Amino acid sequence: MDLASTAASAREGSVAHVAAETGAMEALTAMGFDEGAAREALERCGGDAGEAADWLVTKRSQSQGGKADATGDAGPSSASGESAPEPEKPESSRIRIFVESCGGIKDGAKLHNLQFAVTLITAAGKPLEPQQTTPIGSATVRPDGTVLFGANIDMRTTYDRLPKGTSVLLELRHYKDVKLSVKCWAFVPQELIKVGEGAQVRTLVKPTDPTLTRKKMKNFNKGTRDVRVKFLAV
């Protein structure tokens, strides 16, 4: 490889790194963290947005607990002697799905306006509420084929109101010949839909099967768990 090619390759790698870091920063600041804290978390976690979010949430919880101890707050009682209202349980909160990334998309850089369509579906494959999508044009594609989204999807449904057998359906879509086309799809089963926890699931070959009853679901990328999401509370 000549000097010019080496320099061009280095520039491309640098641009991809900056784009990925920018996407992760935007995702963390969108979750309410300031830029300084987000930058520190990304440095500690090697640029992984999901791990950085976990670290920031843990740090915030510890900080809030320390403040309560310092003020001598002994519990939920108020100054008037009446009991303060109990804090809202996370399970009664609305579902927020943080769509982090999807790996194994080798031709991702050639696909236009990549987005994830996200739907809560019942055991019968019917949508619980209208489908939502990550912002068009906001995805960042790494050289290794990982597509970074760093986007929040806020649902109307609460964790404690999920019908039995509910799943999260995810379709990776892009524009092809001026119309949307599905590249691959995935689903998160109900047992993995837990507030404060992440999930990694495999991508599947289209067509999408919202009923999840197809006998043979072919893996899109050798069965590796390429889709990463995290369940938060609103």
C-alpha positions in Angstrom: 0.0 0.0 0.0 1.5 3.4 -1.0 1.7 6.4 1.3 -1.4 8.1 -0.2 -3.6 5.0 0.3 -2.3 4.6 3.8 -3.2 8.3 4.6 -6.6 7.9 3.0 -7.3 4.8 5.1 -6.3 6.5 8.2 -8.5 9.5 7.5 -11.5 7.2 6.9 -10.9 5.4 10.1 -10.6 8.7 12.0 -13.9 10.0 10.5 -15.7 6.7 11.4 -14.4 6.9 14.9 -15.5 10.5 15.4 -18.9 9.7 13.9 -19.4 6.8 16.3 -18.3 8.9 19.3 -20.6 11.7 18.3 -23.5 9.3 18.0 -22.8 7.9 21.4 -22.5 11.4 22.9 -25.8 12.4 21.4 -27.5 9.3 22.7 -26.3 9.9 26.3 -27.1 13.6 26.3 -30.6 12.8 25.0 -31.0 10.6 28.1 -30.4 13.7 30.3 -26.7 13.4 31.1 -24.4 16.5 30.6 -21.6 16.4 28.0 -18.8 16.3 30.6 -20.3 13.2 32.4 -21.1 11.5 29.1 -17.5 12.0 27.8 -16.1 10.6 31.0 -18.4 7.6 30.9 -17.5 6.8 27.3 -13.8 7.1 28.1 -14.2 4.6 31.0 -16.3 2.2 28.9 -14.2 2.2 25.7 -16.8 4.1 23.7 -19.7 1.6 24.4 -22.8 3.7 24.7 -24.8 1.0 26.6 -22.1 0.4 29.2 -21.6 4.1 29.6 -25.3 4.6 30.2 -25.3 1.9 32.9 -22.2 3.5 34.6 -23.9 6.9 34.6 -27.1 5.6 36.0 -25.2 3.8 38.8 -23.2 6.9 39.6 -26.3 9.1 39.7 -28.0 6.6 42.1 -25.0 6.5 44.4 -24.8 10.3 44.4 -28.5 10.7 45.2 -28.2 8.2 48.0 -25.2 10.0 49.5 -27.1 13.3 49.5 -30.0 11.8 51.3 -27.6 10.4 54.0 -25.8 13.8 54.3 -29.1 15.7 55.0 -30.1 13.2 57.7 -33.2 12.1 55.8 -34.2 9.0 57.7 -37.1 7.9 55.5 -40.3 8.8 53.7 -41.8 10.8 56.7 -42.5 14.5 56.0 -41.9 17.4 58.4 -45.6 17.6 59.2 -45.5 14.0 60.5 -47.5 12.7 57.6 -46.1 9.9 55.4 -44.8 11.1 52.1 -46.2 9.4 49.0 -44.4 6.2 48.1 -42.1 6.6 45.1 -43.5 5.3 41.8 -42.5 1.7 41.1 -40.4 1.3 37.9 -42.8 -1.4 36.7 -45.6 1.1 36.6 -43.6 3.4 34.4 -44.0 3.7 30.6 -41.6 1.7 28.5 -38.6 3.4 26.9 -36.6 1.3 24.5 -33.1 2.6 24.0 -32.1 1.2 20.6 -28.3 1.0 20.7 -27.0 -0.8 17.7 -27.2 -3.6 15.2 -24.1 -5.5 14.1 -23.3 -7.7 11.1 -24.6 -5.3 8.4 -21.6 -5.7 6.1 -23.0 -3.5 3.4 -24.4 -0.9 5.9 -22.4 2.0 4.4 -24.2 1.5 1.1 -27.7 1.5 2.5 -29.6 4.7 2.5 -31.4 6.2 5.6 -31.1 3.2 7.9 -33.7 3.1 10.6 -35.2 0.6 13.1 -39.0 0.2 13.1 -40.1 -0.8 16.7 -43.4 -2.3 17.6 -44.9 -3.9 20.7 -46.8 -6.9 19.5 -49.2 -9.3 21.2 -48.9 -13.1 21.2 -51.1 -13.1 18.2 -48.8 -10.8 16.3 -51.1 -7.7 16.6 -49.6 -4.3 17.5 -50.3 -3.0 21.0 -49.8 0.6 19.8 -48.7 2.4 16.7 -45.3 1.5 15.3 -42.4 3.9 15.9 -39.1 4.4 14.2 -35.6 5.7 15.0 -34.9 9.1 13.4 -34.1 8.7 9.7 -30.6 9.6 8.7 -29.3 9.5 12.3 -27.6 6.1 12.2 -23.8 5.8 12.0 -22.2 2.8 10.3 -18.9 1.6 11.6 -16.3 -0.1 9.2 -17.0 -3.4 10.9 -20.7 -3.3 9.8 -22.1 -2.2 13.2 -24.9 0.3 12.8 -25.1 2.7 15.8 -28.5 4.3 16.5 -28.4 5.6 20.1 -32.1 6.5 19.9 -34.9 6.3 22.5 -38.4 5.0 21.6 -41.0 5.9 24.2 -44.1 3.7 24.3 -47.5 4.4 25.8 -47.7 1.0 27.5 -46.3 0.5 31.0 -44.3 -2.5 32.1 -47.0 -3.8 34.4 -49.6 -3.6 31.6 -47.9 -5.9 29.1 -50.2 -8.7 28.1 -48.8 -12.2 28.4 -46.8 -13.2 25.4 -45.9 -9.6 24.3 -42.7 -9.1 22.3 -40.8 -6.2 20.9 -40.5 -6.5 17.1 -37.6 -4.7 15.4 -37.2 -4.3 11.6 -34.0 -2.8 10.2 -35.2 -0.8 7.2 -33.6 1.3 4.5 -34.7 3.1 1.4 -34.3 1.1 -1.9 -35.6 2.5 -5.2 -37.5 5.3 -3.3 -39.4 2.8 -1.1 -38.7 1.3 2.3 -37.2 -2.2 2.3 -36.5 -4.5 5.3 -32.9 -5.7 5.5 -33.4 -8.0 8.5 -35.5 -8.2 11.6 -35.4 -9.4 15.3 -37.6 -9.7 18.3 -37.2 -9.4 22.0 -39.4 -11.9 24.0 -41.3 -10.8 27.1 -39.0 -12.4 29.5 -36.2 -10.0 28.5 -38.4 -6.9 28.7 -37.3 -5.7 32.1 -36.9 -2.2 33.3 -33.3 -1.2 33.8 -31.9 -4.2 31.9 -30.4 -4.7 28.4 -31.1 -7.4 25.8 -29.1 -8.8 22.9 -31.0 -10.8 20.3 -30.2 -12.3 16.9 -31.1 -10.9 13.5 -33.3 -13.0 11.2 -33.8 -13.3 7.5 -36.9 -11.5 6.1 -39.8 -11.7 5.6 -40.9 -10.5 9.0 -43.1 -12.9 11.0 -45.0 -10.8 13.7 -46.8 -14.0 14.9 -43.4 -15.7 15.6 -45.0 -19.0 14.5 -42.8 -19.8 11.5 -41.3 -23.2 12.0 -37.9 -22.3 10.6 -36.6 -18.8 11.2 -33.3 -18.4 9.4 -30.5 -16.5 11.1 -29.3 -13.4 9.2 -25.8 -13.5 10.6 -25.0 -17.0 11.9 -27.1 -16.5 15.0 -24.9 -13.9 16.7 -26.8 -11.6 19.0 -26.3 -8.5 16.9 -29.2 -6.3 18.1 -28.6 -4.4 21.4 -31.4 -2.6 23.2 -31.9 -1.4 26.8 -35.2 -1.0 28.6 -35.6 2.2 30.6 -38.5 4.0 32.4 -40.3 7.2 31.3 
